[in-house]
Amino acid sequence: LDLSGQLSLAESAAVAEACDLYVGNDSGMALMAAAVGTQVVVVFGPSDPRRYGPVPGTGRAVAPATGAVGRLADGVGSRAVETVSVDAVWTAVEESLDES
């Protein structure tokens, strides 16, 4: 079901609230999902999950190796998300679902 560009912010929040888990990148939608009480797994690139990650108890952050975080200005960080493995994200998904 692709709802891209079809929902208002309130409708997007309602859809997120109906979900058991939100998986996505470090974005406003991830913040909205956490705000309505949905557990989140947030995939980070160059931004620092310690600073911008989910509030404890609302989800998990999956991030690249520490050396790539916060390095967007030099071009290295812009590709940092490519170092996050599918296995790492899937592990976070399973752990989140097991807890809920």
Biopython code that builds the backbone (N, CA, C, O; Angstrom):
import numpy as np
from Bio.PDB.StructureBuilder import StructureBuilder

atoms = [
    (1, "LEU", "N", (0.852, -1.168, 0.000)),
    (1, "LEU", "CA", (0.000, 0.000, 0.000)),
    (1, "LEU", "C", (0.897, 1.229, 0.000)),
    (1, "LEU", "O", (1.619, 1.464, 0.969)),
    (2, "ASP", "N", (0.864, 1.997, -1.043)),
    (2, "ASP", "CA", (1.686, 3.204, -1.157)),
    (2, "ASP", "C", (0.800, 4.419, -0.959)),
    (2, "ASP", "O", (-0.036, 4.732, -1.807)),
    (3, "LEU", "N", (0.982, 5.100, 0.157)),
    (3, "LEU", "CA", (0.212, 6.289, 0.467)),
    (3, "LEU", "C", (1.032, 7.562, 0.296)),
    (3, "LEU", "O", (0.624, 8.632, 0.748)),
    (4, "SER", "N", (2.177, 7.450, -0.351)),
    (4, "SER", "CA", (3.070, 8.587, -0.525)),
    (4, "SER", "C", (2.352, 9.770, -1.156)),
    (4, "SER", "O", (1.727, 9.648, -2.210)),
    (5, "GLY", "N", (2.452, 10.914, -0.494)),
    (5, "GLY", "CA", (1.885, 12.141, -1.017)),
    (5, "GLY", "C", (0.373, 12.227, -0.989)),
    (5, "GLY", "O", (-0.191, 13.181, -1.525)),
    (6, "GLN", "N", (-0.303, 11.264, -0.383)),
    (6, "GLN", "CA", (-1.754, 11.234, -0.404)),
    (6, "GLN", "C", (-2.395, 11.606, 0.926)),
    (6, "GLN", "O", (-3.608, 11.806, 0.985)),
    (7, "LEU", "N", (-1.606, 11.702, 1.997)),
    (7, "LEU", "CA", (-2.179, 11.912, 3.325)),
    (7, "LEU", "C", (-1.754, 13.249, 3.920)),
    (7, "LEU", "O", (-0.661, 13.747, 3.650)),
    (8, "SER", "N", (-2.631, 13.814, 4.726)),
    (8, "SER", "CA", (-2.276, 14.992, 5.512)),
    (8, "SER", "C", (-1.389, 14.536, 6.675)),
    (8, "SER", "O", (-1.203, 13.337, 6.885)),
    (9, "LEU", "N", (-0.851, 15.484, 7.419)),
    (9, "LEU", "CA", (-0.052, 15.111, 8.590)),
    (9, "LEU", "C", (-0.891, 14.356, 9.610)),
    (9, "LEU", "O", (-0.429, 13.374, 10.191)),
    (10, "ALA", "N", (-2.122, 14.810, 9.831)),
    (10, "ALA", "CA", (-2.995, 14.129, 10.797)),
    (10, "ALA", "C", (-3.313, 12.711, 10.340)),
    (10, "ALA", "O", (-3.340, 11.790, 11.157)),
    (11, "GLU", "N", (-3.551, 12.528, 9.055)),
    (11, "GLU", "CA", (-3.824, 11.187, 8.531)),
    (11, "GLU", "C", (-2.585, 10.308, 8.627)),
    (11, "GLU", "O", (-2.690, 9.121, 8.937)),
    (12, "SER", "N", (-1.419, 10.876, 8.366)),
    (12, "SER", "CA", (-0.165, 10.121, 8.491)),
    (12, "SER", "C", (0.045, 9.663, 9.929)),
    (12, "SER", "O", (0.471, 8.534, 10.172)),
    (13, "ALA", "N", (-0.255, 10.541, 10.876)),
    (13, "ALA", "CA", (-0.137, 10.181, 12.300)),
    (13, "ALA", "C", (-1.106, 9.064, 12.651)),
    (13, "ALA", "O", (-0.758, 8.162, 13.413)),
    (14, "ALA", "N", (-2.321, 9.110, 12.107)),
    (14, "ALA", "CA", (-3.315, 8.072, 12.388)),
    (14, "ALA", "C", (-2.878, 6.726, 11.835)),
    (14, "ALA", "O", (-3.067, 5.699, 12.487)),
    (15, "VAL", "N", (-2.301, 6.717, 10.648)),
    (15, "VAL", "CA", (-1.798, 5.467, 10.069)),
    (15, "VAL", "C", (-0.655, 4.926, 10.922)),
    (15, "VAL", "O", (-0.614, 3.732, 11.220)),
    (16, "ALA", "N", (0.269, 5.792, 11.315)),
    (16, "ALA", "CA", (1.393, 5.361, 12.155)),
    (16, "ALA", "C", (0.911, 4.801, 13.485)),
    (16, "ALA", "O", (1.457, 3.818, 13.985)),
    (17, "GLU", "N", (-0.104, 5.421, 14.051)),
    (17, "GLU", "CA", (-0.635, 4.972, 15.339)),
    (17, "GLU", "C", (-1.256, 3.581, 15.249)),
    (17, "GLU", "O", (-1.270, 2.842, 16.234)),
    (18, "ALA", "N", (-1.762, 3.226, 14.090)),
    (18, "ALA", "CA", (-2.398, 1.922, 13.897)),
    (18, "ALA", "C", (-1.374, 0.801, 13.676)),
    (18, "ALA", "O", (-1.736, -0.375, 13.665)),
    (19, "CYS", "N", (-0.127, 1.156, 13.505)),
    (19, "CYS", "CA", (0.923, 0.167, 13.210)),
    (19, "CYS", "C", (1.535, -0.399, 14.491)),
    (19, "CYS", "O", (1.554, 0.262, 15.530)),
    (20, "ASP", "N", (2.030, -1.619, 14.400)),
    (20, "ASP", "CA", (2.763, -2.219, 15.511)),
    (20, "ASP", "C", (4.193, -1.708, 15.580)),
    (20, "ASP", "O", (4.779, -1.634, 16.660)),
    (21, "LEU", "N", (4.763, -1.350, 14.414)),
    (21, "LEU", "CA", (6.158, -0.927, 14.341)),
    (21, "LEU", "C", (6.359, -0.073, 13.109)),
    (21, "LEU", "O", (5.824, -0.375, 12.042)),
    (22, "TYR", "N", (7.132, 0.995, 13.253)),
    (22, "TYR", "CA", (7.529, 1.834, 12.121)),
    (22, "TYR", "C", (9.012, 1.602, 11.878)),
    (22, "TYR", "O", (9.807, 1.674, 12.815)),
    (23, "VAL", "N", (9.398, 1.328, 10.644)),
    (23, "VAL", "CA", (10.800, 1.180, 10.260)),
    (23, "VAL", "C", (11.073, 2.184, 9.158)),
    (23, "VAL", "O", (10.400, 2.186, 8.128)),
    (24, "GLY", "N", (12.053, 3.031, 9.376)),
    (24, "GLY", "CA", (12.373, 4.029, 8.356)),
    (24, "GLY", "C", (13.633, 4.791, 8.695)),
    (24, "GLY", "O", (14.325, 4.495, 9.669)),
    (25, "ASN", "N", (13.915, 5.784, 7.863)),
    (25, "ASN", "CA", (15.116, 6.586, 8.067)),
    (25, "ASN", "C", (14.870, 7.676, 9.112)),
    (25, "ASN", "O", (13.744, 7.881, 9.565)),
    (26, "ASP", "N", (15.931, 8.360, 9.477)),
    (26, "ASP", "CA", (15.893, 9.455, 10.432)),
    (26, "ASP", "C", (15.125, 10.610, 9.784)),
    (26, "ASP", "O", (15.682, 11.386, 9.007)),
    (27, "SER", "N", (13.833, 10.706, 10.121)),
    (27, "SER", "CA", (12.978, 11.673, 9.444)),
    (27, "SER", "C", (11.853, 12.140, 10.354)),
    (27, "SER", "O", (11.677, 11.641, 11.466)),
    (28, "GLY", "N", (11.110, 13.091, 9.862)),
    (28, "GLY", "CA", (9.954, 13.579, 10.595)),
    (28, "GLY", "C", (8.908, 12.504, 10.813)),
    (28, "GLY", "O", (8.244, 12.481, 11.849)),
    (29, "MET", "N", (8.757, 11.616, 9.848)),
    (29, "MET", "CA", (7.764, 10.547, 9.987)),
    (29, "MET", "C", (8.141, 9.596, 11.117)),
    (29, "MET", "O", (7.261, 9.107, 11.825)),
    (30, "ALA", "N", (9.412, 9.331, 11.296)),
    (30, "ALA", "CA", (9.850, 8.486, 12.413)),
    (30, "ALA", "C", (9.545, 9.165, 13.742)),
    (30, "ALA", "O", (9.109, 8.515, 14.692)),
    (31, "LEU", "N", (9.773, 10.467, 13.805)),
    (31, "LEU", "CA", (9.460, 11.208, 15.022)),
    (31, "LEU", "C", (7.961, 11.197, 15.294)),
    (31, "LEU", "O", (7.533, 11.060, 16.440)),
    (32, "MET", "N", (7.167, 11.344, 14.237)),
    (32, "MET", "CA", (5.715, 11.342, 14.391)),
    (32, "MET", "C", (5.225, 9.982, 14.877)),
    (32, "MET", "O", (4.364, 9.907, 15.754)),
    (33, "ALA", "N", (5.771, 8.910, 14.312)),
    (33, "ALA", "CA", (5.365, 7.570, 14.736)),
    (33, "ALA", "C", (5.658, 7.367, 16.220)),
    (33, "ALA", "O", (4.822, 6.843, 16.955)),
    (34, "ALA", "N", (6.828, 7.777, 16.651)),
    (34, "ALA", "CA", (7.170, 7.650, 18.071)),
    (34, "ALA", "C", (6.252, 8.518, 18.929)),
    (34, "ALA", "O", (5.870, 8.116, 20.028)),
    (35, "ALA", "N", (5.898, 9.695, 18.438)),
    (35, "ALA", "CA", (5.053, 10.611, 19.200)),
    (35, "ALA", "C", (3.646, 10.056, 19.431)),
    (35, "ALA", "O", (3.019, 10.354, 20.447)),
    (36, "VAL", "N", (3.155, 9.254, 18.494)),
    (36, "VAL", "CA", (1.813, 8.681, 18.664)),
    (36, "VAL", "C", (1.855, 7.328, 19.371)),
    (36, "VAL", "O", (0.829, 6.659, 19.496)),
    (37, "GLY", "N", (3.036, 6.927, 19.832)),
    (37, "GLY", "CA", (3.151, 5.720, 20.642)),
    (37, "GLY", "C", (3.521, 4.455, 19.911)),
    (37, "GLY", "O", (3.502, 3.373, 20.496)),
    (38, "THR", "N", (3.859, 4.571, 18.642)),
    (38, "THR", "CA", (4.281, 3.403, 17.872)),
    (38, "THR", "C", (5.775, 3.185, 18.070)),
    (38, "THR", "O", (6.557, 4.132, 17.978)),
    (39, "GLN", "N", (6.177, 1.948, 18.341)),
    (39, "GLN", "CA", (7.599, 1.628, 18.440)),
    (39, "GLN", "C", (8.263, 1.895, 17.091)),
    (39, "GLN", "O", (7.663, 1.660, 16.042)),
    (40, "VAL", "N", (9.507, 2.389, 17.122)),
    (40, "VAL", "CA", (10.206, 2.725, 15.890)),
    (40, "VAL", "C", (11.567, 2.055, 15.833)),
    (40, "VAL", "O", (12.219, 1.837, 16.855)),
    (41, "VAL", "N", (11.981, 1.732, 14.612)),
    (41, "VAL", "CA", (13.357, 1.360, 14.313)),
    (41, "VAL", "C", (13.811, 2.388, 13.284)),
    (41, "VAL", "O", (13.307, 2.426, 12.161)),
    (42, "VAL", "N", (14.773, 3.223, 13.683)),
    (42, "VAL", "CA", (15.199, 4.337, 12.850)),
    (42, "VAL", "C", (16.613, 4.069, 12.337)),
    (42, "VAL", "O", (17.533, 3.829, 13.118)),
    (43, "VAL", "N", (16.770, 4.112, 11.018)),
    (43, "VAL", "CA", (18.065, 3.898, 10.378)),
    (43, "VAL", "C", (18.723, 5.260, 10.170)),
    (43, "VAL", "O", (18.156, 6.146, 9.532)),
    (44, "PHE", "N", (19.914, 5.410, 10.713)),
    (44, "PHE", "CA", (20.645, 6.669, 10.632)),
    (44, "PHE", "C", (21.742, 6.613, 9.589)),
    (44, "PHE", "O", (22.270, 5.546, 9.275)),
    (45, "GLY", "N", (22.075, 7.774, 9.061)),
    (45, "GLY", "CA", (23.222, 7.953, 8.176)),
    (45, "GLY", "C", (24.251, 8.753, 8.940)),
    (45, "GLY", "O", (24.792, 8.278, 9.938)),
    (46, "PRO", "N", (24.530, 9.967, 8.484)),
    (46, "PRO", "CA", (25.571, 10.748, 9.149)),
    (46, "PRO", "C", (25.134, 11.427, 10.440)),
    (46, "PRO", "O", (25.986, 11.830, 11.232)),
    (47, "SER", "N", (23.839, 11.566, 10.674)),
    (47, "SER", "CA", (23.428, 12.236, 11.917)),
    (47, "SER", "C", (23.658, 11.316, 13.107)),
    (47, "SER", "O", (23.647, 10.092, 12.976)),
    (48, "ASP", "N", (23.864, 11.918, 14.256)),
    (48, "ASP", "CA", (24.247, 11.189, 15.460)),
    (48, "ASP", "C", (23.010, 10.653, 16.186)),
    (48, "ASP", "O", (22.212, 11.445, 16.688)),
    (49, "PRO", "N", (22.833, 9.337, 16.254)),
    (49, "PRO", "CA", (21.661, 8.781, 16.928)),
    (49, "PRO", "C", (21.639, 9.063, 18.429)),
    (49, "PRO", "O", (20.575, 9.024, 19.047)),
    (50, "ARG", "N", (22.789, 9.344, 19.017)),
    (50, "ARG", "CA", (22.810, 9.693, 20.443)),
    (50, "ARG", "C", (22.140, 11.047, 20.655)),
    (50, "ARG", "O", (21.593, 11.319, 21.724)),
    (51, "ARG", "N", (22.187, 11.883, 19.641)),
    (51, "ARG", "CA", (21.593, 13.215, 19.736)),
    (51, "ARG", "C", (20.170, 13.251, 19.175)),
    (51, "ARG", "O", (19.293, 13.915, 19.729)),
    (52, "TYR", "N", (19.950, 12.535, 18.078)),
    (52, "TYR", "CA", (18.684, 12.629, 17.361)),
    (52, "TYR", "C", (17.860, 11.345, 17.387)),
    (52, "TYR", "O", (16.788, 11.278, 16.786)),
    (53, "GLY", "N", (18.355, 10.337, 18.077)),
    (53, "GLY", "CA", (17.682, 9.045, 18.084)),
    (53, "GLY", "C", (16.416, 9.019, 18.907)),
    (53, "GLY", "O", (16.078, 9.991, 19.583)),
    (54, "PRO", "N", (15.712, 7.891, 18.846)),
    (54, "PRO", "CA", (14.468, 7.758, 19.604)),
    (54, "PRO", "C", (14.701, 7.932, 21.101)),
    (54, "PRO", "O", (15.735, 7.525, 21.632)),
    (55, "VAL", "N", (13.748, 8.528, 21.757)),
    (55, "VAL", "CA", (13.786, 8.669, 23.207)),
    (55, "VAL", "C", (13.741, 7.258, 23.794)),
    (55, "VAL", "O", (13.001, 6.414, 23.289)),
    (56, "PRO", "N", (14.510, 6.982, 24.844)),
    (56, "PRO", "CA", (14.482, 5.636, 25.434)),
    (56, "PRO", "C", (13.055, 5.162, 25.691)),
    (56, "PRO", "O", (12.215, 5.893, 26.216)),
    (57, "GLY", "N", (12.818, 3.925, 25.305)),
    (57, "GLY", "CA", (11.506, 3.329, 25.476)),
    (57, "GLY", "C", (10.588, 3.472, 24.277)),
    (57, "GLY", "O", (9.512, 2.874, 24.244)),
    (58, "THR", "N", (11.008, 4.274, 23.273)),
    (58, "THR", "CA", (10.157, 4.462, 22.094)),
    (58, "THR", "C", (10.663, 3.714, 20.876)),
    (58, "THR", "O", (9.956, 3.616, 19.873)),
    (59, "GLY", "N", (11.873, 3.186, 20.948)),
    (59, "GLY", "CA", (12.384, 2.454, 19.803)),
    (59, "GLY", "C", (13.884, 2.306, 19.809)),
    (59, "GLY", "O", (14.559, 2.537, 20.812)),
    (60, "ARG", "N", (14.384, 1.911, 18.651)),
    (60, "ARG", "CA", (15.810, 1.635, 18.495)),
    (60, "ARG", "C", (16.380, 2.425, 17.329)),
    (60, "ARG", "O", (15.699, 2.706, 16.342)),
    (61, "ALA", "N", (17.648, 2.772, 17.475)),
    (61, "ALA", "CA", (18.392, 3.417, 16.395)),
    (61, "ALA", "C", (19.395, 2.411, 15.843)),
    (61, "ALA", "O", (20.057, 1.700, 16.600)),
    (62, "VAL", "N", (19.498, 2.358, 14.530)),
    (62, "VAL", "CA", (20.504, 1.532, 13.871)),
    (62, "VAL", "C", (21.387, 2.498, 13.091)),
    (62, "VAL", "O", (20.910, 3.232, 12.225)),
    (63, "ALA", "N", (22.666, 2.489, 13.403)),
    (63, "ALA", "CA", (23.558, 3.507, 12.847)),
    (63, "ALA", "C", (24.821, 2.892, 12.262)),
    (63, "ALA", "O", (25.179, 1.762, 12.593)),
    (64, "PRO", "N", (25.499, 3.641, 11.388)),
    (64, "PRO", "CA", (26.769, 3.180, 10.835)),
    (64, "PRO", "C", (27.868, 3.228, 11.888)),
    (64, "PRO", "O", (27.654, 3.668, 13.017)),
    (65, "ALA", "N", (29.024, 2.774, 11.500)),
    (65, "ALA", "CA", (30.184, 2.812, 12.387)),
    (65, "ALA", "C", (30.406, 4.244, 12.869)),
    (65, "ALA", "O", (30.152, 5.197, 12.132)),
    (66, "THR", "N", (30.872, 4.390, 14.082)),
    (66, "THR", "CA", (31.027, 5.694, 14.717)),
    (66, "THR", "C", (31.831, 6.675, 13.872)),
    (66, "THR", "O", (31.517, 7.865, 13.874)),
    (67, "GLY", "N", (32.842, 6.231, 13.159)),
    (67, "GLY", "CA", (33.674, 7.127, 12.378)),
    (67, "GLY", "C", (32.951, 7.849, 11.260)),
    (67, "GLY", "O", (33.412, 8.899, 10.812)),
    (68, "ALA", "N", (31.836, 7.317, 10.798)),
    (68, "ALA", "CA", (31.099, 7.931, 9.700)),
    (68, "ALA", "C", (30.029, 8.899, 10.180)),
    (68, "ALA", "O", (29.506, 9.684, 9.389)),
    (69, "VAL", "N", (29.698, 8.855, 11.458)),
    (69, "VAL", "CA", (28.634, 9.704, 11.991)),
    (69, "VAL", "C", (29.118, 11.140, 12.088)),
    (69, "VAL", "O", (30.241, 11.394, 12.524)),
    (70, "GLY", "N", (28.280, 12.071, 11.688)),
    (70, "GLY", "CA", (28.587, 13.484, 11.817)),
    (70, "GLY", "C", (29.564, 14.019, 10.797)),
    (70, "GLY", "O", (30.135, 15.089, 11.008)),
    (71, "ARG", "N", (29.781, 13.310, 9.691)),
    (71, "ARG", "CA", (30.769, 13.735, 8.718)),
    (71, "ARG", "C", (30.151, 14.100, 7.380)),
    (71, "ARG", "O", (30.762, 13.862, 6.338)),
    (72, "LEU", "N", (28.973, 14.662, 7.384)),
    (72, "LEU", "CA", (28.305, 15.018, 6.144)),
    (72, "LEU", "C", (29.079, 16.068, 5.359)),
    (72, "LEU", "O", (29.114, 16.016, 4.130)),
    (73, "ALA", "N", (29.694, 17.010, 6.045)),
    (73, "ALA", "CA", (30.370, 18.124, 5.374)),
    (73, "ALA", "C", (31.510, 17.665, 4.472)),
    (73, "ALA", "O", (31.754, 18.281, 3.435)),
    (74, "ASP", "N", (32.215, 16.594, 4.845)),
    (74, "ASP", "CA", (33.354, 16.167, 4.016)),
    (74, "ASP", "C", (32.967, 15.137, 2.955)),
    (74, "ASP", "O", (33.837, 14.626, 2.250)),
    (75, "GLY", "N", (31.685, 14.828, 2.833)),
    (75, "GLY", "CA", (31.239, 13.902, 1.801)),
    (75, "GLY", "C", (31.260, 12.448, 2.224)),
    (75, "GLY", "O", (30.578, 11.626, 1.611)),
    (76, "VAL", "N", (32.018, 12.103, 3.248)),
    (76, "VAL", "CA", (32.096, 10.715, 3.693)),
    (76, "VAL", "C", (30.796, 10.310, 4.360)),
    (76, "VAL", "O", (30.266, 9.228, 4.105)),
    (77, "GLY", "N", (30.284, 11.182, 5.216)),
    (77, "GLY", "CA", (29.074, 10.866, 5.965)),
    (77, "GLY", "C", (27.845, 10.692, 5.100)),
    (77, "GLY", "O", (26.912, 9.985, 5.480)),
    (78, "SER", "N", (27.835, 11.331, 3.932)),
    (78, "SER", "CA", (26.656, 11.241, 3.080)),
    (78, "SER", "C", (26.414, 9.824, 2.593)),
    (78, "SER", "O", (25.300, 9.501, 2.181)),
    (79, "ARG", "N", (27.414, 8.984, 2.628)),
    (79, "ARG", "CA", (27.277, 7.590, 2.209)),
    (79, "ARG", "C", (27.318, 6.643, 3.401)),
    (79, "ARG", "O", (27.368, 5.425, 3.229)),
    (80, "ALA", "N", (27.298, 7.197, 4.600)),
    (80, "ALA", "CA", (27.433, 6.389, 5.819)),
    (80, "ALA", "C", (26.315, 5.378, 5.964)),
    (80, "ALA", "O", (26.544, 4.271, 6.451)),
    (81, "VAL", "N", (25.116, 5.732, 5.552)),
    (81, "VAL", "CA", (23.975, 4.823, 5.710)),
    (81, "VAL", "C", (24.191, 3.531, 4.925)),
    (81, "VAL", "O", (23.618, 2.498, 5.269)),
    (82, "GLU", "N", (24.999, 3.579, 3.891)),
    (82, "GLU", "CA", (25.265, 2.382, 3.094)),
    (82, "GLU", "C", (26.013, 1.309, 3.887)),
    (82, "GLU", "O", (26.054, 0.149, 3.477)),
    (83, "THR", "N", (26.598, 1.690, 5.012)),
    (83, "THR", "CA", (27.328, 0.713, 5.828)),
    (83, "THR", "C", (26.425, 0.022, 6.844)),
    (83, "THR", "O", (26.857, -0.907, 7.525)),
    (84, "VAL", "N", (25.179, 0.467, 6.951)),
    (84, "VAL", "CA", (24.224, -0.179, 7.856)),
    (84, "VAL", "C", (23.687, -1.426, 7.159)),
    (84, "VAL", "O", (23.142, -1.338, 6.059)),
    (85, "SER", "N", (23.836, -2.572, 7.789)),
    (85, "SER", "CA", (23.433, -3.817, 7.139)),
    (85, "SER", "C", (21.946, -4.104, 7.343)),
    (85, "SER", "O", (21.339, -3.672, 8.323)),
    (86, "VAL", "N", (21.393, -4.825, 6.414)),
    (86, "VAL", "CA", (20.008, -5.278, 6.524)),
    (86, "VAL", "C", (19.876, -6.159, 7.767)),
    (86, "VAL", "O", (18.868, -6.093, 8.471)),
    (87, "ASP", "N", (20.878, -6.971, 8.035)),
    (87, "ASP", "CA", (20.843, -7.841, 9.225)),
    (87, "ASP", "C", (20.737, -7.025, 10.512)),
    (87, "ASP", "O", (20.007, -7.408, 11.426)),
    (88, "ALA", "N", (21.454, -5.909, 10.592)),
    (88, "ALA", "CA", (21.390, -5.065, 11.796)),
    (88, "ALA", "C", (19.992, -4.476, 11.967)),
    (88, "ALA", "O", (19.468, -4.412, 13.079)),
    (89, "VAL", "N", (19.396, -4.050, 10.862)),
    (89, "VAL", "CA", (18.043, -3.488, 10.923)),
    (89, "VAL", "C", (17.051, -4.581, 11.302)),
    (89, "VAL", "O", (16.176, -4.367, 12.141)),
    (90, "TRP", "N", (17.185, -5.751, 10.685)),
    (90, "TRP", "CA", (16.257, -6.844, 10.971)),
    (90, "TRP", "C", (16.348, -7.289, 12.428)),
    (90, "TRP", "O", (15.329, -7.598, 13.045)),
    (91, "THR", "N", (17.540, -7.325, 12.974)),
    (91, "THR", "CA", (17.712, -7.668, 14.380)),
    (91, "THR", "C", (16.973, -6.676, 15.265)),
    (91, "THR", "O", (16.304, -7.073, 16.219)),
    (92, "ALA", "N", (17.088, -5.390, 14.958)),
    (92, "ALA", "CA", (16.372, -4.359, 15.723)),
    (92, "ALA", "C", (14.864, -4.527, 15.595)),
    (92, "ALA", "O", (14.131, -4.328, 16.565)),
    (93, "VAL", "N", (14.398, -4.891, 14.406)),
    (93, "VAL", "CA", (12.967, -5.134, 14.186)),
    (93, "VAL", "C", (12.495, -6.294, 15.058)),
    (93, "VAL", "O", (11.494, -6.177, 15.764)),
    (94, "GLU", "N", (13.212, -7.409, 15.007)),
    (94, "GLU", "CA", (12.819, -8.581, 15.801)),
    (94, "GLU", "C", (12.813, -8.288, 17.293)),
    (94, "GLU", "O", (11.897, -8.695, 18.007)),
    (95, "GLU", "N", (13.843, -7.576, 17.768)),
    (95, "GLU", "CA", (13.910, -7.237, 19.196)),
    (95, "GLU", "C", (12.748, -6.331, 19.587)),
    (95, "GLU", "O", (12.158, -6.495, 20.655)),
    (96, "SER", "N", (12.426, -5.387, 18.729)),
    (96, "SER", "CA", (11.307, -4.472, 19.020)),
    (96, "SER", "C", (9.982, -5.208, 19.068)),
    (96, "SER", "O", (9.169, -4.973, 19.962)),
    (97, "LEU", "N", (9.762, -6.092, 18.117)),
    (97, "LEU", "CA", (8.509, -6.845, 18.080)),
    (97, "LEU", "C", (8.405, -7.814, 19.250)),
    (97, "LEU", "O", (7.317, -8.028, 19.784)),
    (98, "ASP", "N", (9.541, -8.406, 19.654)),
    (98, "ASP", "CA", (9.545, -9.313, 20.807)),
    (98, "ASP", "C", (9.161, -8.587, 22.097)),
    (98, "ASP", "O", (8.531, -9.174, 22.976)),
    (99, "GLU", "N", (9.536, -7.323, 22.211)),
    (99, "GLU", "CA", (9.235, -6.552, 23.406)),
    (99, "GLU", "C", (7.803, -6.056, 23.454)),
    (99, "GLU", "O", (7.271, -5.798, 24.534)),
    (100, "SER", "N", (7.169, -5.920, 22.287)),
    (100, "SER", "CA", (5.819, -5.336, 22.276)),
    (100, "SER", "C", (4.730, -6.375, 22.388)),
    (100, "SER", "O", (3.548, -6.033, 22.392)),
]
sb = StructureBuilder()
sb.init_structure("model")
sb.init_model(0)
sb.init_chain("A")
sb.init_seg("    ")
for serial, (resi, resn, name, xyz) in enumerate(atoms, 1):
    if name == "N":
        sb.init_residue(resn, " ", resi, " ")
    sb.init_atom(name, np.array(xyz, "f"), 0.0, 1.0, " ", f" {name:<3s}", serial, name[0])
structure = sb.get_structure()
